[in-house]
């Protein structure tokens, strides 16, 4: 496993991190606790030292905290990031909403304390707002509270999780110097962070955490029009209508243009993300030891060839399946 700096923070994170939404049994249906715990332990065995969870991810914080505490007792340090949900429970953040309705100081503090109790941890290495809008710059008491939580040692770094497919909505925050890291969707289909966000992050020393690198499964090469998701799984809506057929067609075209089989698509998609210098870590969801082993192997520091990157640049597909 190779490691990269998380922006200017001085913190080193594994190129492949652990996205812990899926293990919380909230949104992604089918997680088993024993399997999730085994996956977390195997990831750490393979050098993964960064885990991303959230207050809204069901049992995720509890499971992550359990494993991280066990590893700490054995002398191993694992970085944990969590997220504060917006007080108004609106995803994504909408324009025209006052920050007092989303991230008032008292709510931020209460959420962090609740997450600490759920996880059993004494501090978080990174706390992120689960949505963001640049309209909140210079307004509200959120920055004052974040500063206080850092001074009190309850959090190490501050970040935001950027609205789905809206990387432009956090560029002002990045340029302000008050944020340590941003989490953003970036994959072969959604290459929009390359336009403005990533250059700003590199200029201002802001770490980049990439989520949805595999397009919720669309870039694994395993989804077909016949794929059926469990009742209650959010992917029923994400891939509704004829979306599965379109994703299968586009995924097959990517594999064909790269000259690889469908089974190699996920690896190529992760290497595409890690070939971008602005990226600090990618956090695919991993609910099984098998997935952990396959994904962690990509953190070996080997980027895609220039010719392959040029091919993938032609597969940009601007759309929003979350809407």
C-alpha positions as CSV (number, residue, x, y, z in Angstrom):
1,X,0.0,0.0,0.0
2,X,1.2,3.5,-0.9
3,X,0.5,6.6,1.0
4,X,-0.2,10.3,0.1
5,X,-0.3,13.5,2.0
6,X,-3.9,14.8,2.8
7,X,-3.3,18.2,1.4
8,X,-1.2,20.5,3.6
9,X,-2.2,18.8,6.8
10,X,0.9,16.6,7.2
11,X,-1.3,13.6,7.6
12,X,-0.5,10.5,5.5
13,X,-3.4,8.4,4.2
14,X,-3.4,5.2,2.3
15,X,-4.1,5.6,-1.4
16,X,-7.1,3.3,-1.0
17,X,-9.3,4.1,2.0
18,X,-12.3,2.3,3.4
19,X,-15.8,3.8,2.5
20,X,-18.0,2.6,5.4
21,X,-21.5,3.6,4.3
22,X,-22.2,0.1,3.0
23,X,-21.4,-1.7,6.3
24,X,-23.8,0.4,8.3
25,X,-26.9,-1.4,6.8
26,X,-28.4,2.0,5.9
27,X,-29.1,2.6,2.2
28,X,-27.1,-0.4,1.2
29,X,-29.0,-3.5,2.2
30,X,-27.5,-6.9,3.0
31,X,-24.5,-6.1,5.3
32,X,-23.7,-8.6,8.0
33,X,-21.9,-7.5,11.0
34,X,-19.4,-10.4,11.2
35,X,-18.5,-9.9,7.5
36,X,-18.2,-6.1,7.9
37,X,-15.9,-6.5,10.9
38,X,-13.8,-9.0,8.9
39,X,-13.6,-6.6,6.0
40,X,-12.4,-3.8,8.2
41,X,-9.7,-5.9,9.8
42,X,-8.5,-7.2,6.5
43,X,-8.3,-3.7,5.1
44,X,-6.1,-2.6,7.9
45,X,-4.0,-5.8,7.5
46,X,-3.4,-4.7,3.9
47,X,-2.3,-1.2,4.9
48,X,-5.5,0.8,4.7
49,X,-5.2,3.5,7.4
50,X,-8.1,5.8,6.5
51,X,-11.8,5.0,7.1
52,X,-14.7,7.3,6.2
53,X,-18.0,7.0,8.0
54,X,-20.8,9.3,9.0
55,X,-23.5,10.0,11.6
56,X,-26.1,9.0,9.1
57,X,-24.6,5.6,8.1
58,X,-26.6,3.4,10.5
59,X,-24.3,1.2,12.6
60,X,-21.2,2.2,10.7
61,X,-19.7,4.5,13.4
62,X,-20.1,1.8,16.0
63,X,-18.5,-0.9,13.9
64,X,-15.6,1.4,12.8
65,X,-15.0,2.5,16.3
66,X,-14.9,-1.1,17.6
67,X,-12.2,-2.1,15.1
68,X,-10.1,1.0,15.4
69,X,-10.1,0.7,19.2
70,X,-9.0,-2.9,19.0
71,X,-6.2,-1.9,16.6
72,X,-5.1,1.0,18.8
73,X,-4.8,-1.4,21.7
74,X,-2.3,-3.3,19.5
75,X,-0.4,-0.1,18.7
76,X,-1.8,0.5,15.2
77,X,-3.1,4.0,14.2
78,X,-6.0,4.2,11.9
79,X,-7.4,7.6,10.7
80,X,-11.1,8.0,11.1
81,X,-13.3,10.6,9.3
82,X,-17.0,11.1,10.1
83,X,-19.6,13.6,9.0
84,X,-22.1,16.0,10.6
85,X,-25.5,15.7,8.9
86,X,-27.3,19.0,8.1
87,X,-29.8,20.0,10.8
88,X,-32.5,20.5,8.2
89,X,-31.8,17.0,6.8
90,X,-31.7,18.2,3.2
91,X,-29.4,16.5,0.7
92,X,-28.0,18.1,-1.3
93,X,-27.6,21.6,0.1
94,X,-30.0,24.0,-1.6
95,X,-29.2,27.6,-2.5
96,X,-30.8,30.3,-0.5
97,X,-30.8,28.4,2.8
98,X,-29.2,30.1,5.8
99,X,-26.4,28.2,7.5
100,X,-28.3,28.6,10.8
101,X,-30.7,26.0,9.3
102,X,-28.0,23.6,8.3
103,X,-24.9,23.8,10.5
104,X,-25.4,26.0,13.6
105,X,-22.6,25.7,16.1
106,X,-24.7,23.9,18.7
107,X,-25.8,21.2,16.2
108,X,-22.2,20.6,15.0
109,X,-21.0,20.1,18.6
110,X,-23.8,17.8,19.5
111,X,-23.4,15.7,16.4
112,X,-19.6,15.3,17.0
113,X,-20.2,14.3,20.6
114,X,-22.9,11.8,19.6
115,X,-20.5,10.3,17.0
116,X,-17.8,10.0,19.6
117,X,-20.1,8.2,22.0
118,X,-21.3,5.9,19.2
119,X,-17.8,5.0,18.1
120,X,-16.2,4.9,21.5
121,X,-13.4,7.1,20.2
122,X,-11.8,10.1,21.9
123,X,-11.4,12.2,18.8
124,X,-11.8,12.1,15.0
125,X,-9.0,12.8,12.7
126,X,-11.4,14.5,10.3
127,X,-14.9,15.8,10.7
128,X,-16.8,16.8,7.5
129,X,-20.1,18.6,6.9
130,X,-22.2,16.1,5.0
131,X,-23.3,18.8,2.5
132,X,-21.9,22.2,1.6
133,X,-22.8,25.4,-0.3
134,X,-20.4,28.3,-0.8
135,X,-23.2,30.7,0.1
136,X,-22.4,29.9,3.7
137,X,-18.9,31.5,3.6
138,X,-18.6,34.3,6.1
139,X,-22.1,33.5,7.6
140,X,-23.2,31.7,10.8
141,X,-21.1,30.4,13.6
142,X,-20.0,27.1,12.0
143,X,-16.4,28.1,11.6
144,X,-16.1,29.4,15.2
145,X,-17.4,26.0,16.4
146,X,-15.0,24.0,14.2
147,X,-12.1,26.1,15.5
148,X,-13.2,25.4,19.1
149,X,-13.5,21.7,18.5
150,X,-10.0,21.6,17.0
151,X,-8.6,23.5,20.0
152,X,-10.4,21.1,22.4
153,X,-8.7,18.2,20.6
154,X,-12.1,16.5,19.6
155,X,-11.3,16.8,15.9
156,X,-8.1,17.0,14.0
157,X,-9.1,18.4,10.6
158,X,-12.1,20.0,9.0
159,X,-13.6,19.1,5.7
160,X,-16.8,19.0,3.7
161,X,-18.5,16.4,1.6
162,X,-19.4,18.3,-1.6
163,X,-22.9,18.0,-3.1
164,X,-23.4,15.2,-5.7
165,X,-22.0,16.3,-9.1
166,X,-21.5,19.9,-7.9
167,X,-17.8,20.3,-7.5
168,X,-18.1,24.0,-8.3
169,X,-20.1,24.6,-5.1
170,X,-17.1,24.4,-2.8
171,X,-14.4,26.2,-4.8
172,X,-14.7,29.4,-2.8
173,X,-14.4,27.4,0.4
174,X,-11.2,25.7,-0.9
175,X,-9.7,29.1,-1.8
176,X,-10.5,30.6,1.6
177,X,-7.9,28.5,3.4
178,X,-10.3,27.4,6.2
179,X,-10.9,23.8,5.0
180,X,-8.4,20.9,5.2
181,X,-10.0,18.4,2.9
182,X,-12.9,18.0,0.5
183,X,-14.8,14.8,-0.4
184,X,-16.1,14.7,-3.9
185,X,-17.5,12.4,-6.6
186,X,-14.9,11.7,-9.3
187,X,-14.9,8.8,-11.7
188,X,-14.6,7.9,-15.3
189,X,-18.2,9.3,-15.9
190,X,-18.0,12.4,-13.7
191,X,-14.8,14.1,-14.5
192,X,-16.1,17.6,-13.7
193,X,-13.7,18.1,-10.6
194,X,-10.9,18.4,-13.1
195,X,-12.3,21.6,-14.5
196,X,-12.0,23.9,-11.4
197,X,-12.0,22.1,-8.1
198,X,-8.8,20.0,-8.4
199,X,-6.7,22.9,-9.6
200,X,-7.9,25.0,-6.7
201,X,-7.2,22.2,-4.2
202,X,-3.6,21.8,-5.5
203,X,-3.0,25.5,-5.4
204,X,-4.3,25.9,-1.8
205,X,-3.1,22.6,-0.3
206,X,-6.5,21.0,0.3
207,X,-6.7,17.3,0.5
208,X,-9.1,15.4,-1.9
209,X,-11.1,12.3,-0.8
210,X,-12.8,10.7,-3.8
211,X,-16.1,8.9,-3.3
212,X,-18.3,7.0,-5.8
213,X,-15.2,6.0,-7.9
214,X,-17.2,3.0,-9.2
215,X,-20.4,4.9,-9.8
216,X,-22.3,2.9,-7.1
217,X,-21.4,-0.2,-9.0
218,X,-21.9,1.1,-12.5
219,X,-18.2,0.9,-13.2
220,X,-17.6,-2.6,-11.9
221,X,-18.7,-4.3,-15.1
222,X,-21.1,-6.5,-13.1
223,X,-24.4,-4.7,-13.5
224,X,-26.8,-5.7,-16.3
225,X,-30.5,-4.8,-17.1
226,X,-31.4,-8.0,-15.2
227,X,-29.7,-6.9,-11.9
228,X,-32.1,-6.8,-9.0
229,X,-31.4,-4.9,-5.8
230,X,-32.9,-5.8,-2.4
231,X,-36.0,-4.0,-1.3
232,X,-35.1,-0.8,0.5
233,X,-31.7,-0.5,-1.3
234,X,-31.1,3.0,-2.6
235,X,-29.7,1.6,-5.9
236,X,-33.3,0.6,-6.8
237,X,-33.9,4.3,-7.4
238,X,-30.4,5.2,-8.5
239,X,-30.6,2.7,-11.4
240,X,-34.3,3.0,-12.1
241,X,-35.9,2.8,-15.5
242,X,-33.5,2.1,-18.4
243,X,-30.5,3.3,-16.5
244,X,-29.0,-0.1,-16.0
245,X,-29.1,-0.8,-19.7
246,X,-27.3,2.5,-20.5
247,X,-24.7,1.9,-17.8
248,X,-24.0,-1.6,-19.1
249,X,-23.6,-0.2,-22.6
250,X,-21.2,2.5,-21.5
251,X,-19.2,0.2,-19.2
252,X,-18.8,-2.3,-22.0
253,X,-17.6,0.5,-24.4
254,X,-14.9,1.6,-21.8
255,X,-13.7,-2.0,-21.5
256,X,-13.6,-2.4,-25.2
257,X,-11.6,0.8,-25.7
258,X,-9.1,-0.2,-23.1
259,X,-8.8,-3.7,-24.4
260,X,-9.7,-5.3,-21.1
261,X,-12.4,-7.7,-19.9
262,X,-15.4,-6.6,-17.8
263,X,-13.7,-8.1,-14.8
264,X,-10.8,-5.6,-15.1
265,X,-13.1,-2.6,-15.2
266,X,-13.2,-1.8,-11.5
267,X,-9.4,-1.8,-11.2
268,X,-9.1,0.5,-14.2
269,X,-11.7,2.8,-12.7
270,X,-9.9,3.1,-9.4
271,X,-6.5,3.5,-11.1
272,X,-8.1,6.4,-13.2
273,X,-8.9,8.2,-10.0
274,X,-5.5,7.6,-8.4
275,X,-3.7,8.8,-11.6
276,X,-4.9,12.3,-10.7
277,X,-2.2,14.1,-8.7
278,X,-4.7,16.2,-6.7
279,X,-6.3,13.0,-5.2
280,X,-5.2,12.0,-1.7
281,X,-7.2,8.9,-1.3
282,X,-10.1,7.0,-2.9
283,X,-12.7,5.4,-0.6
284,X,-14.6,2.6,-2.3
285,X,-17.3,0.8,-0.3
286,X,-16.2,-2.6,0.8
287,X,-18.4,-5.1,2.6
288,X,-16.4,-8.3,2.0
289,X,-12.9,-9.5,2.4
290,X,-12.8,-10.3,-1.3
291,X,-13.7,-6.7,-2.2
292,X,-11.1,-5.4,0.2
293,X,-8.4,-7.5,-1.3
294,X,-9.2,-6.6,-4.8
295,X,-9.5,-2.8,-4.1
296,X,-6.5,-2.6,-1.8
297,X,-4.3,-4.1,-4.5
298,X,-4.8,-0.9,-6.5
299,X,-3.0,1.2,-3.9
300,X,0.4,0.1,-5.3
301,X,1.3,3.4,-6.8
302,X,1.0,2.3,-10.4
303,X,-1.0,4.9,-12.5
304,X,-2.7,4.3,-15.8
305,X,-0.6,5.0,-18.9
306,X,-1.1,8.3,-20.6
307,X,-2.8,6.6,-23.6
308,X,-5.3,4.9,-21.3
309,X,-6.1,8.2,-19.6
310,X,-6.7,9.8,-22.9
311,X,-9.1,7.0,-23.8
312,X,-11.0,7.4,-20.5
313,X,-11.2,11.2,-20.9
314,X,-13.5,10.5,-23.9
315,X,-16.0,8.6,-21.7
316,X,-17.0,11.6,-19.6
317,X,-20.8,11.5,-19.1
318,X,-22.5,14.4,-17.4
319,X,-25.6,13.3,-15.6
320,X,-27.1,13.0,-12.1
321,X,-28.7,9.6,-11.2
322,X,-29.3,10.9,-7.6
323,X,-32.0,13.3,-8.8
